[in-house]
């Protein structure tokens, strides 16, 4: 596994010392002619502290991404999954009313966002423009996956366990929208996150309800082996919650079985898979 930083900065305000540092460490720069520059840099242990000192001095944050080898991918039995394709917002979005319509908000904490339990179908304004993509996530909703009918058919035939399909409704007509389905995940994994110094940047404890949430470093997850043993499912959510402010989301995990089904059928465009280390 290698750690890659995505660093965005303005060429007019960045110091020449930092630019020289990035060039010395063989960063790859975007070819954009605008003032906004994107640099991709693979982290190395012997100078990573220098990088963080520069980022702090320049007032910049980097987005971290794990790049896994083919061997690491082939060895993994479970993966986290998310979609880079974001579509629409859950409706009605005014005053975040969807929280009280789509979800049972009886136990909702308005300080940290914990406690929502889905009770109805999601509602959106219009059908997705899928293009070559097959999965999406709604803005503001970070732990639900939505699929088109092509994926639905393949998953139905693939003997995938642990989910139900929910329709997605048009908010104006309250009728199902064609070619979009929610994968409703039925199970939650037992708590098992370890090596938190690797995975967790910050621990947040809600002063109002006591819920613990984590801020992810982007450096991979390690879980205890026994929480995955005996699972009769191919898709499951983490018990641990993640997010800042009112964002309060679990991580979605899929089995090797489901991973193979998606990749072998070329359904993985704009999906991000991350192998889970299990010990």
Backbone as numpy.savetxt, mean C-alpha at the origin, in Angstrom:
# Nx Ny Nz CAx CAy CAz Cx Cy Cz
17.92 -7.80 -1.21 17.08 -6.60 -1.21 17.96 -5.35 -1.21
17.60 -4.42 -2.07 18.28 -3.13 -2.11 17.27 -2.03 -1.78
17.76 -0.96 -1.16 16.91 0.17 -0.81 17.14 1.28 -1.83
16.07 1.67 -2.49 16.16 2.77 -3.45 15.38 3.97 -2.95
16.03 5.14 -3.01 15.40 6.39 -2.60 14.90 7.14 -3.83
13.69 7.65 -3.75 13.17 8.58 -4.76 13.18 9.97 -4.12
14.01 10.85 -4.65 14.22 12.16 -4.05 13.78 13.23 -5.04
12.85 14.07 -4.62 12.35 15.13 -5.48 12.81 16.47 -4.92
13.38 17.31 -5.78 13.86 18.61 -5.31 13.80 19.64 -6.43
13.88 20.90 -6.04 13.88 22.02 -6.99 15.32 22.42 -7.29
15.66 22.45 -8.55 17.04 22.74 -8.93 17.47 24.15 -8.52
16.51 25.05 -8.31 16.84 26.43 -7.96 17.14 26.60 -6.48
16.66 25.67 -5.66 16.81 25.84 -4.22 17.74 24.81 -3.58
18.14 23.80 -4.33 19.00 22.76 -3.76 20.45 23.21 -3.75
21.21 22.74 -2.79 22.62 23.13 -2.71 23.45 22.33 -3.72
24.50 22.96 -4.22 25.39 22.27 -5.16 26.10 21.12 -4.48
26.29 21.22 -3.16 26.96 20.14 -2.41 26.12 18.86 -2.45
24.79 19.02 -2.31 23.93 17.85 -2.34 23.88 17.25 -3.75
23.81 18.11 -4.76 23.81 17.61 -6.14 25.10 16.84 -6.42
26.23 17.38 -5.96 27.52 16.70 -6.15 27.53 15.35 -5.44
26.93 15.31 -4.25 26.85 14.06 -3.50 26.05 13.02 -4.28
24.90 13.43 -4.80 24.06 12.51 -5.56 24.79 12.01 -6.81
25.47 12.89 -7.49 26.20 12.48 -8.69 27.34 11.53 -8.34
28.02 11.80 -7.23 29.13 10.95 -6.80 28.65 9.54 -6.46
27.42 9.46 -5.91 26.86 8.15 -5.52 26.08 7.50 -6.65
26.22 8.07 -7.86 25.65 7.48 -9.08 24.12 7.45 -9.08
23.53 8.53 -8.59 22.08 8.68 -8.68 21.66 8.82 -10.13
20.46 8.34 -10.46 19.88 8.51 -11.78 18.87 9.65 -11.72
19.02 10.62 -12.61 18.16 11.80 -12.59 17.13 11.73 -13.71
15.98 12.33 -13.46 14.98 12.45 -14.51 15.50 13.40 -15.57
15.03 13.22 -16.80 15.47 14.06 -17.91 14.54 15.24 -18.14
13.71 15.52 -17.16 12.75 16.61 -17.28 13.50 17.94 -17.33
13.06 18.83 -18.19 13.69 20.14 -18.31 13.15 21.15 -17.32
12.16 20.75 -16.53 11.58 21.68 -15.56 12.51 21.82 -14.37
12.15 22.70 -13.45 12.97 22.93 -12.26 12.82 21.80 -11.24
11.74 21.02 -11.38 11.52 19.92 -10.45 12.26 18.68 -10.93
13.20 18.21 -10.13 14.05 17.09 -10.51 13.74 15.88 -9.62
13.75 14.69 -10.23 13.59 13.45 -9.49 14.88 12.65 -9.61
15.42 12.26 -8.47 16.65 11.45 -8.45 16.36 10.11 -7.80
16.89 9.04 -8.39 16.77 7.70 -7.83 18.15 7.25 -7.40
18.24 6.83 -6.15 19.55 6.52 -5.56 19.46 5.24 -4.74
20.32 4.27 -5.06 20.41 3.05 -4.25 21.29 3.30 -3.03
20.74 3.00 -1.87 21.43 3.25 -0.60 22.53 2.23 -0.35
23.64 2.71 0.18 24.72 1.83 0.62 25.04 2.14 2.08
25.36 1.08 2.81 25.52 1.19 4.26 26.61 2.19 4.66
27.70 2.24 3.89 28.85 3.05 4.32 28.64 4.56 4.18
27.58 4.99 3.47 27.33 6.43 3.39 25.86 6.82 3.60
25.04 5.89 4.08 23.62 6.22 4.22 23.39 7.32 5.26
24.23 7.38 6.31 24.08 8.44 7.30 24.34 9.81 6.69
25.30 9.88 5.77 25.57 11.14 5.07 24.36 11.56 4.25
23.70 10.59 3.62 22.51 10.90 2.84 21.43 11.51 3.72
21.17 10.90 4.88 20.12 11.40 5.75 20.47 12.77 6.33
21.74 13.02 6.56 22.15 14.35 7.01 21.89 15.40 5.95
22.17 15.05 4.69 21.89 15.97 3.59 20.38 16.23 3.48
19.58 15.15 3.54 18.14 15.30 3.41 17.59 16.21 4.50
18.08 16.04 5.72 17.62 16.89 6.83 18.05 18.34 6.62
19.28 18.53 6.20 19.79 19.88 5.97 19.04 20.59 4.85
18.70 19.85 3.80 18.02 20.44 2.65 16.51 20.53 2.84
16.00 19.94 3.92 14.56 19.96 4.16 13.79 19.10 3.18
14.36 17.96 2.81 13.77 17.06 1.82 13.51 15.70 2.46
12.43 15.06 2.07 12.21 13.67 2.47 12.27 12.80 1.22
12.77 11.60 1.38 12.82 10.67 0.26 11.76 9.61 0.44
11.31 9.06 -0.69 10.40 7.93 -0.67 11.23 6.67 -0.88
11.13 5.75 0.08 11.95 4.54 0.05 11.17 3.40 -0.60
11.87 2.66 -1.43 11.29 1.48 -2.09 12.28 0.33 -2.00
11.79 -0.84 -1.65 12.63 -2.04 -1.63 12.65 -2.66 -3.01
13.83 -2.95 -3.50 13.98 -3.64 -4.78 14.48 -5.04 -4.48
13.69 -6.05 -4.82 14.00 -7.42 -4.45 14.59 -8.18 -5.64
15.47 -9.10 -5.31 16.07 -9.94 -6.35 15.08 -11.01 -6.79
15.36 -11.61 -7.93 14.52 -12.69 -8.42 14.49 -13.85 -7.43
15.63 -14.14 -6.81 15.70 -15.23 -5.83 14.84 -14.93 -4.61
14.82 -13.68 -4.16 14.00 -13.31 -3.01 12.51 -13.43 -3.34
12.15 -13.05 -4.55 10.75 -13.18 -4.98 10.35 -14.65 -5.04
11.21 -15.49 -5.60 10.90 -16.90 -5.77 10.83 -17.64 -4.43
11.57 -17.16 -3.44 11.60 -17.81 -2.13 10.37 -17.46 -1.28
9.78 -16.31 -1.51 8.70 -15.82 -0.65 7.45 -16.68 -0.76
6.76 -16.83 0.37 5.49 -17.55 0.39 4.30 -16.60 0.59
4.57 -15.41 1.12 3.54 -14.39 1.30 4.09 -13.04 0.85
3.18 -12.20 0.35 3.55 -10.88 -0.16 2.55 -9.85 0.34
3.03 -8.62 0.57 2.09 -7.52 0.68 1.73 -7.07 -0.73
0.57 -6.46 -0.88 0.11 -6.05 -2.20 -0.60 -4.70 -2.09
-0.36 -3.84 -3.05 -1.11 -2.59 -3.20 -1.11 -2.20 -4.66
-2.02 -1.33 -5.02 -2.10 -0.86 -6.40 -1.67 0.60 -6.48
-0.87 0.90 -7.48 -0.47 2.29 -7.73 -1.56 3.04 -8.49
-2.52 2.31 -9.05 -3.61 2.93 -9.79 -4.69 3.37 -8.81
-4.82 4.66 -8.63 -5.84 5.23 -7.75 -6.94 5.85 -8.60
-8.19 5.57 -8.22 -9.32 6.03 -9.01 -10.39 6.61 -8.10
-10.83 7.83 -8.38 -12.00 8.39 -7.73 -11.81 8.50 -6.20
-12.87 8.87 -5.55 -12.95 8.94 -4.09 -14.21 8.19 -3.65
-14.19 7.60 -2.48 -15.44 7.01 -1.97 -16.48 8.11 -1.80
-17.72 7.79 -2.15 -18.80 8.78 -2.11 -19.85 8.39 -1.08
-20.56 9.39 -0.54 -20.34 10.82 -0.74 -19.11 11.30 0.03
-18.32 12.14 -0.65 -17.06 12.56 -0.05 -17.18 13.85 0.75
-18.23 14.63 0.51 -18.39 15.87 1.27 -18.52 15.56 2.76
-17.70 16.23 3.53 -17.65 16.01 4.98 -17.31 14.56 5.32
-16.70 13.85 4.34 -16.33 12.44 4.54 -17.53 11.60 4.97
-18.67 11.90 4.37 -19.92 11.22 4.77 -19.87 9.73 4.50
-19.03 9.29 3.56 -18.95 7.85 3.25 -18.56 7.05 4.49
-17.85 7.67 5.40 -17.43 6.95 6.62 -18.63 6.45 7.41
-19.74 7.14 7.32 -20.92 6.77 8.11 -21.97 6.06 7.28
-21.75 5.93 5.96 -22.69 5.24 5.08 -22.13 3.87 4.68
-20.91 3.87 4.17 -20.27 2.61 3.78 -19.88 1.79 5.01
-19.54 2.49 6.09 -19.05 1.82 7.30 -20.02 1.98 8.46
-19.95 1.04 9.37 -20.54 1.21 10.70 -19.53 2.02 11.51
-19.91 3.23 11.86 -18.98 4.14 12.54 -19.24 4.24 14.04
-19.97 3.27 14.57 -20.31 3.30 16.00 -19.07 3.42 16.86
-18.00 2.70 16.49 -16.78 2.69 17.29 -15.68 3.56 16.69
-16.05 4.42 15.76 -15.06 5.25 15.06 -14.43 6.27 16.00
-13.11 6.39 15.94 -12.39 7.39 16.72 -12.05 8.56 15.80
-12.57 9.73 16.11 -12.32 10.90 15.27 -10.98 11.56 15.55
-10.17 10.88 16.37 -8.82 11.37 16.63 -7.77 10.64 15.81
-7.97 9.31 15.60 -6.96 8.52 14.88 -7.52 7.78 13.66
-8.85 7.72 13.53 -9.44 7.06 12.37 -9.74 5.59 12.54
-9.47 5.03 13.72 -9.69 3.60 13.95 -11.16 3.31 14.23
-11.60 2.09 13.88 -12.90 1.61 14.34 -13.97 1.47 13.29
-13.67 1.82 12.02 -14.67 1.67 10.97 -14.81 0.22 10.56
-16.04 -0.26 10.42 -16.33 -1.62 9.97 -17.27 -1.53 8.77
-16.87 -2.10 7.66 -17.68 -1.97 6.45 -19.02 -2.68 6.62
-20.09 -1.97 6.22 -21.44 -2.55 6.32 -22.18 -2.52 4.99
-21.76 -1.66 4.05 -22.43 -1.54 2.76 -21.40 -1.47 1.65
-21.90 -1.52 0.41 -21.01 -1.41 -0.73 -20.42 0.00 -0.83
-19.23 0.09 -1.42 -18.67 1.39 -1.72 -19.46 2.04 -2.85
-19.46 3.36 -2.85 -20.11 4.14 -3.89 -19.09 5.08 -4.53
-19.16 5.20 -5.85 -18.31 6.13 -6.58 -19.14 6.82 -7.65
-18.53 7.77 -8.36 -19.27 8.56 -9.35 -19.39 7.89 -10.72
-18.37 7.13 -11.12 -18.36 6.63 -12.50 -17.48 5.41 -12.64
-17.62 4.74 -13.77 -16.85 3.53 -14.05 -15.37 3.87 -14.23
-14.49 2.98 -13.82 -13.05 3.21 -14.00 -12.65 3.13 -15.47
-11.60 3.84 -15.80 -10.95 3.70 -17.10 -9.75 2.78 -16.90
-9.99 1.50 -17.07 -8.99 0.49 -16.71 -7.75 0.54 -17.59
-7.92 0.77 -18.88 -6.78 0.65 -19.78 -6.21 -0.76 -19.69
-4.90 -0.88 -19.46 -4.26 -2.18 -19.31 -4.18 -2.63 -17.86
-4.75 -1.83 -16.97 -4.69 -2.17 -15.55 -5.91 -2.98 -15.14
-5.76 -3.75 -14.08 -6.81 -4.68 -13.64 -7.21 -4.50 -12.19
-6.37 -3.81 -11.42 -6.62 -3.54 -10.00 -6.59 -2.04 -9.76
-7.36 -1.58 -8.79 -7.25 -0.19 -8.36 -7.53 -0.10 -6.87
-7.18 1.04 -6.31 -7.56 1.40 -4.95 -8.19 2.78 -5.01
-9.16 3.03 -4.16 -9.78 4.34 -4.09 -8.91 5.28 -3.27
-8.91 6.54 -3.65 -8.26 7.54 -2.82 -8.91 7.55 -1.44
-8.09 7.74 -0.41 -8.48 7.77 1.00 -8.69 6.38 1.59
-8.76 5.34 0.73 -8.99 3.98 1.25 -7.77 3.15 0.88
-6.96 2.81 1.87 -5.65 2.22 1.60 -5.58 0.72 1.83
-6.68 0.09 2.22 -6.62 -1.35 2.48 -7.79 -2.10 1.86
-8.23 -1.64 0.70 -9.24 -2.36 -0.07 -8.81 -2.39 -1.53
-8.97 -3.55 -2.16 -8.64 -3.72 -3.57 -9.91 -3.86 -4.40
-9.89 -3.28 -5.58 -11.01 -3.34 -6.51 -10.50 -3.88 -7.84
-11.31 -4.73 -8.49 -10.86 -5.43 -9.69 -11.90 -5.31 -10.80
-11.44 -5.58 -12.02 -12.36 -5.62 -13.15 -12.90 -7.05 -13.33
-13.76 -7.22 -14.31 -14.40 -8.52 -14.51 -13.43 -9.59 -15.00
-12.38 -9.17 -15.68 -11.37 -10.13 -16.13 -10.71 -10.82 -14.94
-10.30 -10.04 -13.94 -9.69 -10.62 -12.74 -10.71 -11.46 -11.99
-11.92 -10.96 -11.92 -12.98 -11.70 -11.22 -13.13 -13.11 -11.79
-13.16 -13.22 -13.10 -13.33 -14.51 -13.75 -12.15 -15.43 -13.47
-10.95 -14.89 -13.55 -9.75 -15.71 -13.35 -9.63 -16.16 -11.90
-9.94 -15.27 -10.95 -9.89 -15.65 -9.53 -10.95 -16.69 -9.21
-12.14 -16.56 -9.81 -13.21 -17.55 -9.58 -12.77 -18.94 -10.02
-12.04 -19.01 -11.12 -11.60 -20.30 -11.65 -10.34 -20.80 -10.97
-9.67 -19.94 -10.21 -8.37 -20.29 -9.62 -8.44 -20.86 -8.23
-9.64 -21.11 -7.71 -9.80 -21.68 -6.37 -9.08 -20.84 -5.32
-9.28 -19.54 -5.37 -8.69 -18.61 -4.41 -9.62 -18.50 -3.21
-9.06 -18.60 -2.03 -9.85 -18.63 -0.79 -9.67 -17.32 0.00
-10.72 -17.00 0.77 -10.59 -15.93 1.75 -11.22 -14.60 1.37
-12.05 -14.58 0.35 -12.65 -13.31 -0.05 -14.08 -13.51 -0.55
-14.82 -12.42 -0.55 -16.10 -12.32 -1.22 -16.01 -11.15 -2.18
-16.90 -11.13 -3.16 -16.96 -10.01 -4.08 -18.16 -9.14 -3.76
-17.92 -7.84 -3.66 -18.99 -6.87 -3.47 -19.11 -5.99 -4.70
-20.32 -5.66 -5.07 -20.54 -4.68 -6.13 -20.08 -3.30 -5.65
-19.84 -2.42 -6.59 -19.56 -1.02 -6.30 -20.70 -0.23 -6.94
-21.32 0.67 -6.16 -22.53 1.34 -6.60 -22.26 2.73 -7.16
-23.11 3.13 -8.11 -23.11 4.51 -8.56 -23.81 5.34 -7.49
-23.16 6.39 -7.01 -23.70 7.14 -5.89 -25.01 7.83 -6.24
-25.24 8.13 -7.53 -26.46 8.82 -7.93 -27.64 7.87 -8.11
-27.38 6.69 -8.67 -28.47 5.75 -8.95 -28.59 4.65 -7.91
-27.53 4.47 -7.13 -27.47 3.39 -6.13 -27.54 2.01 -6.77
-27.13 1.93 -8.06 -27.10 0.65 -8.76 -25.65 0.25 -9.05
-25.39 -1.07 -9.18 -24.02 -1.53 -9.42 -23.44 -0.95 -10.70
-22.16 -0.60 -10.63 -21.42 -0.14 -11.80 -20.80 -1.35 -12.48
-20.89 -1.38 -13.80 -20.32 -2.49 -14.56 -18.79 -2.50 -14.43
-18.24 -3.70 -14.40 -16.80 -3.93 -14.52 -15.97 -3.37 -13.38
-16.52 -3.34 -12.18 -15.71 -3.07 -10.99 -16.31 -3.82 -9.81
-15.46 -4.50 -9.08 -15.86 -5.30 -7.92 -14.86 -5.06 -6.80
-15.35 -5.07 -5.59 -14.47 -5.00 -4.43 -14.12 -6.41 -3.98
-12.82 -6.65 -3.73 -12.41 -7.88 -3.05 -12.60 -7.66 -1.56
-13.64 -8.22 -1.00 -13.88 -8.08 0.44 -13.12 -9.18 1.16
-12.13 -8.80 1.95 -11.23 -9.74 2.61 -11.85 -10.18 3.93
-11.97 -11.49 4.10 -12.75 -12.01 5.21 -11.96 -12.19 6.51
-10.64 -12.35 6.43 -9.87 -12.68 7.63 -8.84 -11.61 7.96
-8.51 -11.56 9.27 -7.45 -10.69 9.77 -6.39 -11.58 10.41
-5.15 -11.35 10.04 -4.04 -12.12 10.57 -3.84 -11.80 12.05
-3.38 -12.77 12.81 -3.02 -12.51 14.19 -1.81 -11.57 14.24
-1.69 -10.74 15.29 -0.52 -9.86 15.39 0.77 -10.66 15.36
1.74 -10.24 14.54 2.97 -11.02 14.43 4.14 -10.23 13.89
4.01 -8.92 13.79 5.09 -8.10 13.25 6.27 -8.06 14.22
7.46 -8.40 13.73 8.68 -8.34 14.54 9.74 -7.54 13.77
10.93 -7.41 14.36 12.00 -6.60 13.77 11.48 -5.20 13.42
10.79 -4.60 14.40 10.14 -3.32 14.14 11.14 -2.20 13.91
12.37 -2.37 14.39 13.38 -1.35 14.13 13.67 -1.23 12.64
13.43 -2.30 11.90 13.60 -2.28 10.45 12.38 -1.68 9.76
11.20 -2.05 10.20 9.97 -1.73 9.47 9.29 -0.45 9.93
9.50 -0.06 11.17 8.70 1.01 11.76 9.53 2.26 12.01
9.08 3.34 11.41 9.73 4.63 11.57 9.27 5.34 12.84
7.97 5.17 13.13 7.39 5.86 14.28 6.19 5.08 14.79
6.01 5.07 16.10 4.85 4.44 16.73 3.95 5.54 17.27
2.68 5.52 16.88 1.72 6.53 17.31 0.66 5.88 18.18
0.43 6.42 19.35 -0.61 5.91 20.24 -1.67 6.98 20.42
-2.90 6.67 20.06 -3.98 7.64 20.14 -4.29 7.98 21.60
-4.29 9.24 21.90 -4.57 9.67 23.28 -6.03 9.51 23.65
-6.88 9.40 22.62 -8.32 9.31 22.89 -8.78 7.87 23.08
-8.35 6.96 22.18 -8.86 5.58 22.25 -7.77 4.55 22.55
-6.51 4.96 22.49 -5.41 4.05 22.81 -4.93 3.19 21.67
-5.50 3.35 20.49 -5.07 2.56 19.33 -3.62 2.87 18.98
-2.87 1.82 18.67 -1.48 1.97 18.24 -1.42 1.88 16.73
-0.77 2.86 16.11 -0.57 2.85 14.66 0.93 3.01 14.38
1.32 2.54 13.20 2.72 2.59 12.82 2.91 3.43 11.55
4.07 4.06 11.47 4.51 4.70 10.24 5.59 3.80 9.65
5.36 3.34 8.43 6.23 2.36 7.78 7.48 3.01 7.21
8.62 2.34 7.34 9.88 2.85 6.80 10.03 2.60 5.31
9.33 1.58 4.80 9.53 1.17 3.41 10.62 0.12 3.26
11.12 -0.43 4.37 12.24 -1.35 4.35 11.84 -2.81 4.55
10.59 -3.14 4.28 10.16 -4.53 4.35 9.58 -4.91 5.69
8.80 -6.00 5.67 8.14 -6.51 6.88 8.69 -7.88 7.25
8.83 -8.11 8.56 9.20 -9.43 9.07 8.11 -9.87 10.04
7.60 -11.10 9.84 6.53 -11.62 10.68 6.92 -12.97 11.27
6.31 -13.25 12.42 6.49 -14.56 13.05 5.84 -15.63 12.19
6.52 -16.74 12.05 6.07 -17.82 11.19 4.72 -18.38 11.62
4.50 -18.47 12.94 3.31 -19.19 13.41 2.00 -18.48 13.07
2.03 -17.17 12.79 0.76 -16.50 12.47 0.28 -16.85 11.06
1.18 -17.35 10.21 0.80 -17.76 8.86 0.51 -19.26 8.77
0.94 -20.01 9.76 0.75 -21.46 9.71 -0.72 -21.82 9.89
-1.19 -22.72 9.07 -2.57 -23.20 9.19 -3.62 -22.30 8.58
-3.21 -21.20 7.92 -4.19 -20.33 7.29 -4.84 -21.03 6.10
-6.14 -20.98 6.03 -6.85 -21.55 4.89 -7.40 -20.40 4.04
-6.49 -19.53 3.62 -6.88 -18.35 2.87 -5.73 -17.93 1.98
-6.04 -17.19 0.94 -5.02 -16.67 0.04 -4.89 -15.15 0.12
-5.72 -14.52 0.92 -5.66 -13.07 1.08 -6.15 -12.72 2.48
-5.42 -11.85 3.16 -5.70 -11.57 4.56 -5.17 -10.18 4.89
-5.77 -9.55 5.91 -5.31 -8.23 6.34 -4.49 -8.35 7.62
-3.58 -7.41 7.81 -2.79 -7.38 9.04 -3.65 -6.89 10.20
-3.32 -7.38 11.40 -3.94 -6.84 12.61 -3.37 -5.47 12.93
-2.10 -5.28 12.58 -1.43 -4.01 12.85 -2.00 -2.92 11.94
-2.12 -1.71 12.46 -2.66 -0.59 11.72 -1.56 0.42 11.41
-1.69 1.06 10.26 -0.67 1.98 9.78 -1.31 3.30 9.34
-0.56 4.38 9.50 -1.01 5.66 8.98 -0.91 6.79 9.97
-0.79 7.99 9.43 -0.72 9.21 10.22 -2.08 9.90 10.20
-2.30 10.82 11.14 -3.56 11.55 11.17 -4.74 10.61 11.28
-5.74 10.81 10.40 -6.92 9.95 10.40 -6.78 8.75 9.48
-5.62 8.62 8.83 -5.38 7.41 8.05 -5.12 6.26 9.00
-5.90 5.20 8.86 -5.77 4.04 9.76 -6.08 2.80 8.94
-5.04 2.18 8.40 -5.22 1.09 7.44 -4.37 -0.10 7.79
-4.84 -1.27 7.41 -4.06 -2.49 7.55 -3.26 -2.73 6.28
-2.37 -3.72 6.31 -1.64 -4.17 5.14 -2.36 -5.39 4.58
-2.45 -5.48 3.26 -3.05 -6.65 2.62 -1.94 -7.62 2.23
-2.09 -8.88 2.64 -1.15 -9.94 2.30 -1.81 -10.94 1.37
-1.05 -11.43 0.40 -1.56 -12.50 -0.46 -0.58 -13.68 -0.46
-1.10 -14.85 -0.71 -0.29 -16.07 -0.71 0.50 -16.20 -2.01
1.46 -17.10 -1.99 2.19 -17.45 -3.21 1.22 -17.92 -4.30
0.20 -18.66 -3.90 -0.79 -19.17 -4.84 -1.46 -18.03 -5.61
-1.91 -17.01 -4.90 -2.57 -15.89 -5.56 -1.56 -15.05 -6.35
-0.37 -14.86 -5.80 0.68 -14.14 -6.53 0.96 -14.80 -7.87
1.10 -16.12 -7.87 1.38 -16.85 -9.12 0.23 -16.70 -10.11
-0.99 -16.75 -9.60 -2.16 -16.62 -10.48 -2.17 -15.26 -11.17
-1.89 -14.21 -10.41 -1.92 -12.86 -10.97 -0.80 -12.62 -11.97
0.40 -13.04 -11.60 1.54 -12.76 -12.49 1.52 -13.64 -13.73
1.11 -14.89 -13.59 1.09 -15.79 -14.75 0.03 -15.40 -15.77
-0.99 -14.68 -15.31 -2.04 -14.20 -16.21 -1.87 -12.73 -16.59
-0.71 -12.17 -16.28 -0.38 -10.78 -16.63 -1.42 -9.79 -16.12
-1.83 -10.00 -14.87 -2.82 -9.13 -14.23 -2.17 -8.13 -13.28
-0.85 -8.04 -13.29 -0.13 -7.33 -12.25 0.34 -5.93 -12.63
-0.13 -5.37 -13.72 0.29 -4.02 -14.09 -0.11 -3.03 -12.99
0.85 -2.20 -12.57 0.68 -1.19 -11.53 0.40 -1.79 -10.15
0.62 -3.08 -9.99 0.58 -3.68 -8.65 1.98 -3.68 -8.06
2.07 -3.48 -6.75 3.34 -3.52 -6.05 3.28 -4.69 -5.07
4.18 -5.65 -5.25 4.29 -6.80 -4.36 5.57 -6.66 -3.54
5.49 -7.01 -2.28 6.66 -6.98 -1.41 6.75 -8.29 -0.64
7.79 -9.08 -0.86 7.92 -10.34 -0.13 7.96 -10.11 1.38
7.27 -10.95 2.13 7.27 -10.87 3.59 8.32 -11.84 4.13
9.20 -11.34 4.97 10.17 -12.22 5.62 9.47 -12.92 6.79
9.50 -14.24 6.81 8.81 -15.02 7.84 9.85 -15.84 8.60
9.90 -15.66 9.91 10.91 -16.34 10.74 10.26 -17.00 11.95
